[in-house]
Amino acid sequence: EVLVTVEEGAIGGFASQVLHFLAHEGLLESGLKVRPLVLPDVFTDHAKPEKMYADAGLDSAGIVRTVFATLGHGVEAQRA
């Protein structure tokens, strides 16, 4: 129902290849929800990788938030 790709690069990497494959195989026509998570393509202050990933939503909490939001559930559902 939901496919989340996570990559440490900017737009145009792994997620693009996955989306290309899914489109070519007709797998996006059945309601699959795809959410590619990447580092934003903007200048960011350098920090420890853990902080940069968290700021971009690429840490475990951000990934879980993305999945629940995609499924139509709010933060409350994550705590249940």
PyMOL Python script that loads the backbone (N, CA, C, O; Angstrom):
from pymol import cmd

cmd.read_pdbstr("""\
ATOM      1  N   GLU A   1       0.819  -1.194   0.000  1.00  0.00           N
ATOM      2  CA  GLU A   1       0.000   0.000   0.000  1.00  0.00           C
ATOM      3  C   GLU A   1       0.862   1.257   0.000  1.00  0.00           C
ATOM      4  O   GLU A   1       0.514   2.244  -0.648  1.00  0.00           O
ATOM      5  N   VAL A   2       1.990   1.234   0.723  1.00  0.00           N
ATOM      6  CA  VAL A   2       2.882   2.383   0.797  1.00  0.00           C
ATOM      7  C   VAL A   2       4.305   1.928   0.540  1.00  0.00           C
ATOM      8  O   VAL A   2       4.762   0.935   1.107  1.00  0.00           O
ATOM      9  N   LEU A   3       5.001   2.656  -0.313  1.00  0.00           N
ATOM     10  CA  LEU A   3       6.420   2.411  -0.573  1.00  0.00           C
ATOM     11  C   LEU A   3       7.163   3.695  -0.256  1.00  0.00           C
ATOM     12  O   LEU A   3       6.903   4.738  -0.856  1.00  0.00           O
ATOM     13  N   VAL A   4       8.092   3.614   0.692  1.00  0.00           N
ATOM     14  CA  VAL A   4       8.908   4.759   1.062  1.00  0.00           C
ATOM     15  C   VAL A   4      10.345   4.435   0.691  1.00  0.00           C
ATOM     16  O   VAL A   4      10.892   3.422   1.127  1.00  0.00           O
ATOM     17  N   THR A   5      10.953   5.295  -0.112  1.00  0.00           N
ATOM     18  CA  THR A   5      12.380   5.146  -0.394  1.00  0.00           C
ATOM     19  C   THR A   5      13.115   6.213   0.403  1.00  0.00           C
ATOM     20  O   THR A   5      12.630   7.335   0.556  1.00  0.00           O
ATOM     21  N   VAL A   6      14.278   5.856   0.902  1.00  0.00           N
ATOM     22  CA  VAL A   6      15.066   6.767   1.721  1.00  0.00           C
ATOM     23  C   VAL A   6      16.475   6.784   1.159  1.00  0.00           C
ATOM     24  O   VAL A   6      17.097   5.737   0.977  1.00  0.00           O
ATOM     25  N   GLU A   7      16.974   7.989   0.885  1.00  0.00           N
ATOM     26  CA  GLU A   7      18.339   8.086   0.395  1.00  0.00           C
ATOM     27  C   GLU A   7      19.017   9.317   0.953  1.00  0.00           C
ATOM     28  O   GLU A   7      18.367  10.310   1.281  1.00  0.00           O
ATOM     29  N   GLU A   8      20.310   9.240   1.056  1.00  0.00           N
ATOM     30  CA  GLU A   8      21.095  10.317   1.648  1.00  0.00           C
ATOM     31  C   GLU A   8      21.440  11.405   0.641  1.00  0.00           C
ATOM     32  O   GLU A   8      22.046  12.414   1.005  1.00  0.00           O
ATOM     33  N   GLY A   9      21.070  11.218  -0.597  1.00  0.00           N
ATOM     34  CA  GLY A   9      21.380  12.205  -1.621  1.00  0.00           C
ATOM     35  C   GLY A   9      20.186  13.101  -1.905  1.00  0.00           C
ATOM     36  O   GLY A   9      19.167  13.045  -1.218  1.00  0.00           O
ATOM     37  N   ALA A  10      20.333  13.922  -2.922  1.00  0.00           N
ATOM     38  CA  ALA A  10      19.258  14.822  -3.337  1.00  0.00           C
ATOM     39  C   ALA A  10      18.404  14.134  -4.399  1.00  0.00           C
ATOM     40  O   ALA A  10      18.645  12.979  -4.751  1.00  0.00           O
ATOM     41  N   ILE A  11      17.434  14.834  -4.889  1.00  0.00           N
ATOM     42  CA  ILE A  11      16.519  14.314  -5.907  1.00  0.00           C
ATOM     43  C   ILE A  11      17.312  13.840  -7.125  1.00  0.00           C
ATOM     44  O   ILE A  11      18.267  14.489  -7.552  1.00  0.00           O
ATOM     45  N   GLY A  12      16.900  12.698  -7.673  1.00  0.00           N
ATOM     46  CA  GLY A  12      17.522  12.208  -8.898  1.00  0.00           C
ATOM     47  C   GLY A  12      18.322  10.945  -8.715  1.00  0.00           C
ATOM     48  O   GLY A  12      18.976  10.492  -9.654  1.00  0.00           O
ATOM     49  N   GLY A  13      18.292  10.366  -7.542  1.00  0.00           N
ATOM     50  CA  GLY A  13      19.092   9.175  -7.282  1.00  0.00           C
ATOM     51  C   GLY A  13      18.263   7.909  -7.268  1.00  0.00           C
ATOM     52  O   GLY A  13      17.537   7.614  -8.217  1.00  0.00           O
ATOM     53  N   PHE A  14      18.378   7.164  -6.178  1.00  0.00           N
ATOM     54  CA  PHE A  14      17.738   5.856  -6.027  1.00  0.00           C
ATOM     55  C   PHE A  14      16.232   5.928  -6.248  1.00  0.00           C
ATOM     56  O   PHE A  14      15.674   5.107  -6.976  1.00  0.00           O
ATOM     57  N   ALA A  15      15.574   6.896  -5.632  1.00  0.00           N
ATOM     58  CA  ALA A  15      14.118   7.000  -5.754  1.00  0.00           C
ATOM     59  C   ALA A  15      13.691   7.179  -7.207  1.00  0.00           C
ATOM     60  O   ALA A  15      12.679   6.619  -7.631  1.00  0.00           O
ATOM     61  N   SER A  16      14.448   7.946  -7.962  1.00  0.00           N
ATOM     62  CA  SER A  16      14.118   8.137  -9.376  1.00  0.00           C
ATOM     63  C   SER A  16      14.182   6.826 -10.143  1.00  0.00           C
ATOM     64  O   SER A  16      13.346   6.564 -11.008  1.00  0.00           O
ATOM     65  N   GLN A  17      15.162   6.015  -9.829  1.00  0.00           N
ATOM     66  CA  GLN A  17      15.287   4.721 -10.488  1.00  0.00           C
ATOM     67  C   GLN A  17      14.122   3.804 -10.105  1.00  0.00           C
ATOM     68  O   GLN A  17      13.572   3.105 -10.955  1.00  0.00           O
ATOM     69  N   VAL A  18      13.756   3.811  -8.834  1.00  0.00           N
ATOM     70  CA  VAL A  18      12.625   2.994  -8.375  1.00  0.00           C
ATOM     71  C   VAL A  18      11.342   3.456  -9.055  1.00  0.00           C
ATOM     72  O   VAL A  18      10.571   2.630  -9.543  1.00  0.00           O
ATOM     73  N   LEU A  19      11.102   4.773  -9.095  1.00  0.00           N
ATOM     74  CA  LEU A  19       9.893   5.290  -9.731  1.00  0.00           C
ATOM     75  C   LEU A  19       9.851   4.971 -11.220  1.00  0.00           C
ATOM     76  O   LEU A  19       8.794   4.650 -11.763  1.00  0.00           O
ATOM     77  N   HIS A  20      10.997   5.059 -11.872  1.00  0.00           N
ATOM     78  CA  HIS A  20      11.066   4.708 -13.287  1.00  0.00           C
ATOM     79  C   HIS A  20      10.675   3.243 -13.492  1.00  0.00           C
ATOM     80  O   HIS A  20       9.887   2.930 -14.384  1.00  0.00           O
ATOM     81  N   PHE A  21      11.214   2.360 -12.681  1.00  0.00           N
ATOM     82  CA  PHE A  21      10.891   0.937 -12.782  1.00  0.00           C
ATOM     83  C   PHE A  21       9.401   0.701 -12.546  1.00  0.00           C
ATOM     84  O   PHE A  21       8.750  -0.001 -13.320  1.00  0.00           O
ATOM     85  N   LEU A  22       8.862   1.287 -11.475  1.00  0.00           N
ATOM     86  CA  LEU A  22       7.446   1.091 -11.157  1.00  0.00           C
ATOM     87  C   LEU A  22       6.548   1.583 -12.286  1.00  0.00           C
ATOM     88  O   LEU A  22       5.576   0.917 -12.644  1.00  0.00           O
ATOM     89  N   ALA A  23       6.869   2.747 -12.847  1.00  0.00           N
ATOM     90  CA  ALA A  23       6.076   3.292 -13.950  1.00  0.00           C
ATOM     91  C   ALA A  23       6.167   2.396 -15.176  1.00  0.00           C
ATOM     92  O   ALA A  23       5.156   2.109 -15.817  1.00  0.00           O
ATOM     93  N   HIS A  24       7.371   1.957 -15.500  1.00  0.00           N
ATOM     94  CA  HIS A  24       7.583   1.113 -16.679  1.00  0.00           C
ATOM     95  C   HIS A  24       6.830  -0.207 -16.570  1.00  0.00           C
ATOM     96  O   HIS A  24       6.330  -0.727 -17.567  1.00  0.00           O
ATOM     97  N   GLU A  25       6.753  -0.745 -15.358  1.00  0.00           N
ATOM     98  CA  GLU A  25       6.072  -2.026 -15.138  1.00  0.00           C
ATOM     99  C   GLU A  25       4.567  -1.864 -14.889  1.00  0.00           C
ATOM    100  O   GLU A  25       3.862  -2.854 -14.693  1.00  0.00           O
ATOM    101  N   GLY A  26       4.074  -0.617 -14.897  1.00  0.00           N
ATOM    102  CA  GLY A  26       2.652  -0.382 -14.674  1.00  0.00           C
ATOM    103  C   GLY A  26       2.217  -0.560 -13.230  1.00  0.00           C
ATOM    104  O   GLY A  26       1.032  -0.758 -12.961  1.00  0.00           O
ATOM    105  N   LEU A  27       3.154  -0.491 -12.301  1.00  0.00           N
ATOM    106  CA  LEU A  27       2.849  -0.766 -10.898  1.00  0.00           C
ATOM    107  C   LEU A  27       2.336   0.460 -10.137  1.00  0.00           C
ATOM    108  O   LEU A  27       2.003   0.359  -8.956  1.00  0.00           O
ATOM    109  N   LEU A  28       2.270   1.604 -10.799  1.00  0.00           N
ATOM    110  CA  LEU A  28       1.748   2.806 -10.152  1.00  0.00           C
ATOM    111  C   LEU A  28       0.278   3.027 -10.471  1.00  0.00           C
ATOM    112  O   LEU A  28      -0.297   4.045 -10.085  1.00  0.00           O
ATOM    113  N   GLU A  29      -0.321   2.097 -11.161  1.00  0.00           N
ATOM    114  CA  GLU A  29      -1.696   2.262 -11.615  1.00  0.00           C
ATOM    115  C   GLU A  29      -2.712   1.585 -10.707  1.00  0.00           C
ATOM    116  O   GLU A  29      -3.906   1.578 -11.005  1.00  0.00           O
ATOM    117  N   SER A  30      -2.248   1.021  -9.609  1.00  0.00           N
ATOM    118  CA  SER A  30      -3.154   0.274  -8.735  1.00  0.00           C
ATOM    119  C   SER A  30      -3.337   0.927  -7.377  1.00  0.00           C
ATOM    120  O   SER A  30      -3.834   0.285  -6.451  1.00  0.00           O
ATOM    121  N   GLY A  31      -2.949   2.187  -7.235  1.00  0.00           N
ATOM    122  CA  GLY A  31      -3.164   2.877  -5.975  1.00  0.00           C
ATOM    123  C   GLY A  31      -1.988   2.839  -5.012  1.00  0.00           C
ATOM    124  O   GLY A  31      -2.118   3.270  -3.866  1.00  0.00           O
ATOM    125  N   LEU A  32      -0.848   2.336  -5.452  1.00  0.00           N
ATOM    126  CA  LEU A  32       0.340   2.331  -4.599  1.00  0.00           C
ATOM    127  C   LEU A  32       0.726   3.764  -4.267  1.00  0.00           C
ATOM    128  O   LEU A  32       0.820   4.609  -5.158  1.00  0.00           O
ATOM    129  N   LYS A  33       0.948   4.038  -2.991  1.00  0.00           N
ATOM    130  CA  LYS A  33       1.363   5.371  -2.551  1.00  0.00           C
ATOM    131  C   LYS A  33       2.873   5.360  -2.386  1.00  0.00           C
ATOM    132  O   LYS A  33       3.407   4.584  -1.593  1.00  0.00           O
ATOM    133  N   VAL A  34       3.559   6.207  -3.123  1.00  0.00           N
ATOM    134  CA  VAL A  34       5.020   6.254  -3.105  1.00  0.00           C
ATOM    135  C   VAL A  34       5.458   7.578  -2.491  1.00  0.00           C
ATOM    136  O   VAL A  34       4.976   8.645  -2.872  1.00  0.00           O
ATOM    137  N   ARG A  35       6.372   7.493  -1.541  1.00  0.00           N
ATOM    138  CA  ARG A  35       6.918   8.687  -0.911  1.00  0.00           C
ATOM    139  C   ARG A  35       8.441   8.599  -0.914  1.00  0.00           C
ATOM    140  O   ARG A  35       9.015   7.872  -0.103  1.00  0.00           O
ATOM    141  N   PRO A  36       9.105   9.329  -1.814  1.00  0.00           N
ATOM    142  CA  PRO A  36      10.569   9.345  -1.801  1.00  0.00           C
ATOM    143  C   PRO A  36      11.074  10.369  -0.782  1.00  0.00           C
ATOM    144  O   PRO A  36      10.682  11.535  -0.823  1.00  0.00           O
ATOM    145  N   LEU A  37      11.929   9.936   0.118  1.00  0.00           N
ATOM    146  CA  LEU A  37      12.534  10.824   1.101  1.00  0.00           C
ATOM    147  C   LEU A  37      13.995  11.041   0.720  1.00  0.00           C
ATOM    148  O   LEU A  37      14.761  10.088   0.573  1.00  0.00           O
ATOM    149  N   VAL A  38      14.363  12.295   0.563  1.00  0.00           N
ATOM    150  CA  VAL A  38      15.729  12.653   0.167  1.00  0.00           C
ATOM    151  C   VAL A  38      16.167  13.870   0.969  1.00  0.00           C
ATOM    152  O   VAL A  38      15.342  14.544   1.586  1.00  0.00           O
ATOM    153  N   LEU A  39      17.452  14.147   0.960  1.00  0.00           N
ATOM    154  CA  LEU A  39      17.919  15.396   1.537  1.00  0.00           C
ATOM    155  C   LEU A  39      17.434  16.539   0.657  1.00  0.00           C
ATOM    156  O   LEU A  39      17.428  16.411  -0.568  1.00  0.00           O
ATOM    157  N   PRO A  40      17.030  17.643   1.252  1.00  0.00           N
ATOM    158  CA  PRO A  40      16.545  18.757   0.428  1.00  0.00           C
ATOM    159  C   PRO A  40      17.662  19.314  -0.438  1.00  0.00           C
ATOM    160  O   PRO A  40      18.831  19.314  -0.052  1.00  0.00           O
ATOM    161  N   ASP A  41      17.282  19.783  -1.603  1.00  0.00           N
ATOM    162  CA  ASP A  41      18.252  20.331  -2.552  1.00  0.00           C
ATOM    163  C   ASP A  41      18.428  21.830  -2.284  1.00  0.00           C
ATOM    164  O   ASP A  41      18.185  22.670  -3.150  1.00  0.00           O
ATOM    165  N   VAL A  42      18.853  22.129  -1.072  1.00  0.00           N
ATOM    166  CA  VAL A  42      19.095  23.504  -0.643  1.00  0.00           C
ATOM    167  C   VAL A  42      20.359  23.516   0.204  1.00  0.00           C
ATOM    168  O   VAL A  42      20.802  22.475   0.688  1.00  0.00           O
ATOM    169  N   PHE A  43      20.932  24.689   0.378  1.00  0.00           N
ATOM    170  CA  PHE A  43      22.101  24.800   1.239  1.00  0.00           C
ATOM    171  C   PHE A  43      21.660  24.585   2.679  1.00  0.00           C
ATOM    172  O   PHE A  43      20.709  25.211   3.146  1.00  0.00           O
ATOM    173  N   THR A  44      22.350  23.706   3.371  1.00  0.00           N
ATOM    174  CA  THR A  44      22.061  23.472   4.785  1.00  0.00           C
ATOM    175  C   THR A  44      23.346  23.612   5.575  1.00  0.00           C
ATOM    176  O   THR A  44      24.439  23.331   5.084  1.00  0.00           O
ATOM    177  N   ASP A  45      23.189  24.048   6.795  1.00  0.00           N
ATOM    178  CA  ASP A  45      24.342  24.128   7.668  1.00  0.00           C
ATOM    179  C   ASP A  45      24.838  22.723   7.966  1.00  0.00           C
ATOM    180  O   ASP A  45      24.045  21.806   8.184  1.00  0.00           O
ATOM    181  N   HIS A  46      26.137  22.563   7.973  1.00  0.00           N
ATOM    182  CA  HIS A  46      26.699  21.257   8.273  1.00  0.00           C
ATOM    183  C   HIS A  46      26.558  20.965   9.754  1.00  0.00           C
ATOM    184  O   HIS A  46      26.696  21.851  10.598  1.00  0.00           O
ATOM    185  N   ALA A  47      26.287  19.737  10.044  1.00  0.00           N
ATOM    186  CA  ALA A  47      26.147  19.267  11.418  1.00  0.00           C
ATOM    187  C   ALA A  47      26.473  17.782  11.414  1.00  0.00           C
ATOM    188  O   ALA A  47      26.863  17.225  10.388  1.00  0.00           O
ATOM    189  N   LYS A  48      26.313  17.156  12.549  1.00  0.00           N
ATOM    190  CA  LYS A  48      26.485  15.707  12.599  1.00  0.00           C
ATOM    191  C   LYS A  48      25.436  15.088  11.680  1.00  0.00           C
ATOM    192  O   LYS A  48      24.321  15.600  11.570  1.00  0.00           O
ATOM    193  N   PRO A  49      25.792  13.992  11.025  1.00  0.00           N
ATOM    194  CA  PRO A  49      24.823  13.365  10.111  1.00  0.00           C
ATOM    195  C   PRO A  49      23.471  13.083  10.767  1.00  0.00           C
ATOM    196  O   PRO A  49      22.431  13.264  10.135  1.00  0.00           O
ATOM    197  N   GLU A  50      23.475  12.648  12.004  1.00  0.00           N
ATOM    198  CA  GLU A  50      22.218  12.322  12.682  1.00  0.00           C
ATOM    199  C   GLU A  50      21.285  13.530  12.734  1.00  0.00           C
ATOM    200  O   GLU A  50      20.077  13.391  12.541  1.00  0.00           O
ATOM    201  N   LYS A  51      21.839  14.715  12.994  1.00  0.00           N
ATOM    202  CA  LYS A  51      21.022  15.925  13.051  1.00  0.00           C
ATOM    203  C   LYS A  51      20.538  16.319  11.665  1.00  0.00           C
ATOM    204  O   LYS A  51      19.387  16.722  11.498  1.00  0.00           O
ATOM    205  N   MET A  52      21.398  16.206  10.686  1.00  0.00           N
ATOM    206  CA  MET A  52      20.998  16.566   9.322  1.00  0.00           C
ATOM    207  C   MET A  52      19.889  15.645   8.827  1.00  0.00           C
ATOM    208  O   MET A  52      18.943  16.099   8.183  1.00  0.00           O
ATOM    209  N   TYR A  53      20.003  14.342   9.128  1.00  0.00           N
ATOM    210  CA  TYR A  53      18.958  13.396   8.716  1.00  0.00           C
ATOM    211  C   TYR A  53      17.648  13.684   9.450  1.00  0.00           C
ATOM    212  O   TYR A  53      16.573  13.645   8.851  1.00  0.00           O
ATOM    213  N   ALA A  54      17.742  13.971  10.736  1.00  0.00           N
ATOM    214  CA  ALA A  54      16.534  14.280  11.506  1.00  0.00           C
ATOM    215  C   ALA A  54      15.869  15.542  10.968  1.00  0.00           C
ATOM    216  O   ALA A  54      14.649  15.580  10.808  1.00  0.00           O
ATOM    217  N   ASP A  55      16.658  16.570  10.689  1.00  0.00           N
ATOM    218  CA  ASP A  55      16.107  17.820  10.152  1.00  0.00           C
ATOM    219  C   ASP A  55      15.408  17.597   8.818  1.00  0.00           C
ATOM    220  O   ASP A  55      14.433  18.280   8.507  1.00  0.00           O
ATOM    221  N   ALA A  56      15.895  16.654   8.034  1.00  0.00           N
ATOM    222  CA  ALA A  56      15.313  16.373   6.714  1.00  0.00           C
ATOM    223  C   ALA A  56      14.203  15.322   6.774  1.00  0.00           C
ATOM    224  O   ALA A  56      13.595  15.007   5.751  1.00  0.00           O
ATOM    225  N   GLY A  57      13.935  14.777   7.967  1.00  0.00           N
ATOM    226  CA  GLY A  57      12.907  13.749   8.098  1.00  0.00           C
ATOM    227  C   GLY A  57      13.375  12.382   7.650  1.00  0.00           C
ATOM    228  O   GLY A  57      12.554  11.520   7.337  1.00  0.00           O
ATOM    229  N   LEU A  58      14.688  12.165   7.614  1.00  0.00           N
ATOM    230  CA  LEU A  58      15.230  10.885   7.165  1.00  0.00           C
ATOM    231  C   LEU A  58      15.610   9.964   8.323  1.00  0.00           C
ATOM    232  O   LEU A  58      16.161   8.886   8.099  1.00  0.00           O
ATOM    233  N   ASP A  59      15.324  10.375   9.546  1.00  0.00           N
ATOM    234  CA  ASP A  59      15.592   9.498  10.688  1.00  0.00           C
ATOM    235  C   ASP A  59      14.384   8.584  10.894  1.00  0.00           C
ATOM    236  O   ASP A  59      13.385   8.706  10.185  1.00  0.00           O
ATOM    237  N   SER A  60      14.471   7.680  11.852  1.00  0.00           N
ATOM    238  CA  SER A  60      13.382   6.712  12.040  1.00  0.00           C
ATOM    239  C   SER A  60      12.058   7.407  12.364  1.00  0.00           C
ATOM    240  O   SER A  60      11.008   6.988  11.877  1.00  0.00           O
ATOM    241  N   ALA A  61      12.096   8.461  13.176  1.00  0.00           N
ATOM    242  CA  ALA A  61      10.858   9.177  13.507  1.00  0.00           C
ATOM    243  C   ALA A  61      10.250   9.836  12.267  1.00  0.00           C
ATOM    244  O   ALA A  61       9.032   9.823  12.092  1.00  0.00           O
ATOM    245  N   GLY A  62      11.081  10.403  11.423  1.00  0.00           N
ATOM    246  CA  GLY A  62      10.584  11.029  10.204  1.00  0.00           C
ATOM    247  C   GLY A  62       9.996  10.022   9.230  1.00  0.00           C
ATOM    248  O   GLY A  62       8.986  10.289   8.580  1.00  0.00           O
ATOM    249  N   ILE A  63      10.629   8.874   9.136  1.00  0.00           N
ATOM    250  CA  ILE A  63      10.119   7.824   8.248  1.00  0.00           C
ATOM    251  C   ILE A  63       8.768   7.327   8.751  1.00  0.00           C
ATOM    252  O   ILE A  63       7.832   7.160   7.968  1.00  0.00           O
ATOM    253  N   VAL A  64       8.667   7.092  10.057  1.00  0.00           N
ATOM    254  CA  VAL A  64       7.394   6.641  10.631  1.00  0.00           C
ATOM    255  C   VAL A  64       6.311   7.697  10.421  1.00  0.00           C
ATOM    256  O   VAL A  64       5.182   7.359  10.065  1.00  0.00           O
ATOM    257  N   ARG A  65       6.642   8.978  10.636  1.00  0.00           N
ATOM    258  CA  ARG A  65       5.682  10.061  10.393  1.00  0.00           C
ATOM    259  C   ARG A  65       5.184  10.039   8.954  1.00  0.00           C
ATOM    260  O   ARG A  65       3.990  10.197   8.700  1.00  0.00           O
ATOM    261  N   THR A  66       6.105   9.842   8.018  1.00  0.00           N
ATOM    262  CA  THR A  66       5.739   9.809   6.599  1.00  0.00           C
ATOM    263  C   THR A  66       4.792   8.656   6.304  1.00  0.00           C
ATOM    264  O   THR A  66       3.797   8.829   5.600  1.00  0.00           O
ATOM    265  N   VAL A  67       5.097   7.483   6.838  1.00  0.00           N
ATOM    266  CA  VAL A  67       4.241   6.315   6.604  1.00  0.00           C
ATOM    267  C   VAL A  67       2.844   6.556   7.159  1.00  0.00           C
ATOM    268  O   VAL A  67       1.854   6.344   6.459  1.00  0.00           O
ATOM    269  N   PHE A  68       2.754   6.999   8.417  1.00  0.00           N
ATOM    270  CA  PHE A  68       1.440   7.228   9.014  1.00  0.00           C
ATOM    271  C   PHE A  68       0.672   8.333   8.289  1.00  0.00           C
ATOM    272  O   PHE A  68      -0.535   8.209   8.080  1.00  0.00           O
ATOM    273  N   ALA A  69       1.345   9.394   7.911  1.00  0.00           N
ATOM    274  CA  ALA A  69       0.675  10.470   7.175  1.00  0.00           C
ATOM    275  C   ALA A  69       0.167   9.963   5.833  1.00  0.00           C
ATOM    276  O   ALA A  69      -0.932  10.321   5.410  1.00  0.00           O
ATOM    277  N   THR A  70       0.949   9.143   5.169  1.00  0.00           N
ATOM    278  CA  THR A  70       0.544   8.592   3.875  1.00  0.00           C
ATOM    279  C   THR A  70      -0.673   7.690   4.015  1.00  0.00           C
ATOM    280  O   THR A  70      -1.532   7.646   3.134  1.00  0.00           O
ATOM    281  N   LEU A  71      -0.737   6.974   5.128  1.00  0.00           N
ATOM    282  CA  LEU A  71      -1.880   6.100   5.386  1.00  0.00           C
ATOM    283  C   LEU A  71      -3.091   6.865   5.912  1.00  0.00           C
ATOM    284  O   LEU A  71      -4.164   6.290   6.097  1.00  0.00           O
ATOM    285  N   GLY A  72      -2.913   8.173   6.152  1.00  0.00           N
ATOM    286  CA  GLY A  72      -4.025   8.988   6.626  1.00  0.00           C
ATOM    287  C   GLY A  72      -4.188   8.975   8.127  1.00  0.00           C
ATOM    288  O   GLY A  72      -5.262   9.295   8.635  1.00  0.00           O
ATOM    289  N   HIS A  73      -3.141   8.612   8.847  1.00  0.00           N
ATOM    290  CA  HIS A  73      -3.189   8.587  10.304  1.00  0.00           C
ATOM    291  C   HIS A  73      -2.342   9.723  10.847  1.00  0.00           C
ATOM    292  O   HIS A  73      -1.303  10.059  10.278  1.00  0.00           O
ATOM    293  N   GLY A  74      -2.783  10.307  11.936  1.00  0.00           N
ATOM    294  CA  GLY A  74      -2.038  11.397  12.548  1.00  0.00           C
ATOM    295  C   GLY A  74      -1.031  10.892  13.558  1.00  0.00           C
ATOM    296  O   GLY A  74      -0.822   9.687  13.703  1.00  0.00           O
ATOM    297  N   VAL A  75      -0.424  11.809  14.238  1.00  0.00           N
ATOM    298  CA  VAL A  75       0.583  11.493  15.245  1.00  0.00           C
ATOM    299  C   VAL A  75      -0.022  10.642  16.354  1.00  0.00           C
ATOM    300  O   VAL A  75       0.669   9.803  16.931  1.00  0.00           O
ATOM    301  N   GLU A  76      -1.300  10.844  16.661  1.00  0.00           N
ATOM    302  CA  GLU A  76      -1.942  10.090  17.731  1.00  0.00           C
ATOM    303  C   GLU A  76      -1.882   8.592  17.459  1.00  0.00           C
ATOM    304  O   GLU A  76      -1.717   7.805  18.391  1.00  0.00           O
ATOM    305  N   ALA A  77      -2.014   8.182  16.197  1.00  0.00           N
ATOM    306  CA  ALA A  77      -2.005   6.760  15.853  1.00  0.00           C
ATOM    307  C   ALA A  77      -0.640   6.149  16.125  1.00  0.00           C
ATOM    308  O   ALA A  77      -0.548   4.958  16.424  1.00  0.00           O
ATOM    309  N   GLN A  78       0.429   6.947  16.028  1.00  0.00           N
ATOM    310  CA  GLN A  78       1.766   6.425  16.277  1.00  0.00           C
ATOM    311  C   GLN A  78       1.956   6.086  17.746  1.00  0.00           C
ATOM    312  O   GLN A  78       2.722   5.180  18.076  1.00  0.00           O
ATOM    313  N   ARG A  79       1.277   6.793  18.627  1.00  0.00           N
ATOM    314  CA  ARG A  79       1.451   6.589  20.069  1.00  0.00           C
ATOM    315  C   ARG A  79       0.601   5.464  20.601  1.00  0.00           C
ATOM    316  O   ARG A  79       0.847   4.984  21.708  1.00  0.00           O
ATOM    317  N   ALA A  80      -0.390   5.025  19.853  1.00  0.00           N
ATOM    318  CA  ALA A  80      -1.314   3.984  20.326  1.00  0.00           C
ATOM    319  C   ALA A  80      -0.643   2.625  20.401  1.00  0.00           C
ATOM    320  O   ALA A  80      -1.279   1.642  20.780  1.00  0.00           O
TER     321      ALA A  80
END
""", "prot")
cmd.dss("prot")
cmd.show_as("cartoon", "prot")
cmd.util.cbc("prot")
cmd.orient("prot")
